Amino acid sequence: MNNYLSTKKYKITIESDSYTPVFETYAKFRFFLANNENSVSKPNTIKTKKSYTLLKSPHVNKKSREQYQTNNYKKSFEFRTINPKLVFQLIQKINKEEKNRVSITITCLTSNSN
């Protein structure tokens, strides 16, 4: 029971314009957290699309259009840990390795007043 009280709950969100770096980063977190005996929730994956339409001709010909589409992938999950410093070190390591391919956001969901 004392071990449960000393843990904090965090939420991590990983975002990118490609699915592969999001999946690879999540796999690193999953492997790291599993080896350190932290509890991890099931991930939530979201894909968003934005479409843009540009007119080729600025004057008369409205039928000549080009359409572009951008995709954004987001995966978020929650976990409990006793030692959050290890997780922050992992985030710094991933940021160096990924070279701005992913954006990682971490949020503390619960806080203890010890």
Backbone torsions as a table, in degrees:
resi	resn	phi	psi	omega
1	MET	NA	-38.9	178.9
2	ASN	-63.9	-36.8	178.2
3	ASN	-62.9	-39.1	179.2
4	TYR	-65.7	-37.0	-178.4
5	LEU	-71.1	-26.0	-177.7
6	SER	-89.0	-1.8	179.3
7	THR	-89.9	154.2	175.5
8	LYS	-121.4	150.1	-178.2
9	LYS	-103.8	132.4	-178.2
10	TYR	-127.3	155.6	174.3
11	LYS	-123.7	128.8	178.7
12	ILE	-114.5	133.5	176.3
13	THR	-120.4	128.2	179.8
14	ILE	-114.8	126.6	-178.6
15	GLU	-127.8	147.0	174.8
16	SER	-165.1	167.4	176.9
17	ASP	-90.1	0.4	177.2
18	SER	-131.5	147.1	-176.0
19	TYR	-75.4	-33.9	-173.9
20	THR	-59.6	-49.7	179.1
21	PRO	-64.8	-31.0	177.1
22	VAL	-65.6	-45.5	-179.6
23	PHE	-64.8	-43.6	-179.7
24	GLU	-64.1	-42.4	179.8
25	THR	-66.2	-41.6	177.5
26	TYR	-62.7	-39.5	179.1
27	ALA	-62.9	-38.6	177.1
28	LYS	-63.6	-45.3	177.7
29	PHE	-61.8	-45.6	-177.8
30	ARG	-60.5	-45.5	-179.9
31	PHE	-64.1	-44.6	-178.8
32	PHE	-64.0	-46.8	-177.7
33	LEU	-69.5	-32.3	178.0
34	ALA	-68.8	-37.5	179.5
35	ASN	-71.7	-23.7	-179.4
36	ASN	-100.9	16.1	175.0
37	GLU	55.9	44.9	175.2
38	ASN	-104.0	147.5	179.8
39	SER	-86.8	133.5	-176.7
40	VAL	-123.8	136.0	178.2
41	SER	-86.0	169.3	178.3
42	LYS	-68.7	136.1	-177.0
43	PRO	-74.8	152.7	176.0
44	ASN	-112.5	117.7	-177.5
45	THR	-107.2	132.6	-179.0
46	ILE	-130.1	133.8	174.9
47	LYS	-118.6	125.4	178.4
48	THR	-118.1	145.7	179.4
49	LYS	-123.0	142.4	171.7
50	LYS	-128.0	134.3	179.3
51	SER	-113.1	140.6	178.1
52	TYR	-126.0	140.2	177.6
53	THR	-122.1	127.6	178.8
54	LEU	-118.1	138.5	174.8
55	LEU	-83.6	132.4	177.9
56	LYS	-74.1	-41.0	-178.0
57	SER	-105.4	127.3	-177.0
58	PRO	-76.6	-10.8	-172.6
59	HIS	-107.9	-88.5	-164.8
60	VAL	-94.6	-44.4	-167.3
61	ASN	-80.2	90.4	-178.2
62	LYS	-80.0	-15.9	-179.0
63	LYS	-75.5	-21.2	-179.1
64	SER	-88.6	98.2	-178.1
65	ARG	-127.8	154.3	172.4
66	GLU	-122.7	138.3	-179.1
67	GLN	-115.6	137.8	179.0
68	TYR	-125.1	153.2	-178.2
69	GLN	-139.0	136.9	174.8
70	THR	-118.6	143.4	178.1
71	ASN	-114.4	146.4	175.7
72	ASN	-134.7	130.1	-178.6
73	TYR	-112.1	138.5	-178.2
74	LYS	-138.6	133.3	176.3
75	LYS	-130.6	128.7	179.8
76	SER	-130.7	147.5	178.6
77	PHE	-152.7	161.1	179.9
78	GLU	-116.3	151.7	177.5
79	PHE	-152.7	160.4	175.1
80	ARG	-113.8	140.6	178.8
81	THR	-146.5	152.9	175.5
82	ILE	-88.6	-36.7	-175.4
83	ASN	-117.5	90.2	-178.3
84	PRO	-70.5	-17.4	179.5
85	LYS	-61.5	-37.2	178.3
86	LEU	-63.6	-39.3	179.7
87	VAL	-66.7	-41.5	178.3
88	PHE	-64.5	-36.5	176.0
89	GLN	-65.0	-38.9	177.1
90	LEU	-64.0	-40.8	179.0
91	ILE	-62.8	-42.4	178.0
92	GLN	-63.3	-41.1	178.6
93	LYS	-63.7	-43.7	-179.8
94	ILE	-65.4	-41.0	178.7
95	ASN	-60.4	-36.8	177.2
96	LYS	-69.7	-40.3	-177.6
97	GLU	-72.6	-41.1	-173.3
98	GLU	-78.2	-19.5	176.0
99	LYS	52.2	56.2	175.1
100	ASN	66.4	23.0	174.8
101	ARG	-82.0	-25.3	-180.0
102	VAL	-129.4	155.9	173.8
103	SER	-115.8	125.3	-177.4
104	ILE	-114.0	127.6	177.3
105	THR	-121.3	131.3	178.3
106	ILE	-120.5	136.5	-178.4
107	THR	-130.4	132.9	175.6
108	CYS	-85.3	120.7	-177.3
109	LEU	-89.6	-34.9	178.8
110	THR	-130.3	150.6	-179.5
111	SER	-135.4	140.8	178.3
112	ASN	-101.2	147.6	179.4
113	SER	-103.0	52.0	179.4
114	ASN	-91.1	NA	NA
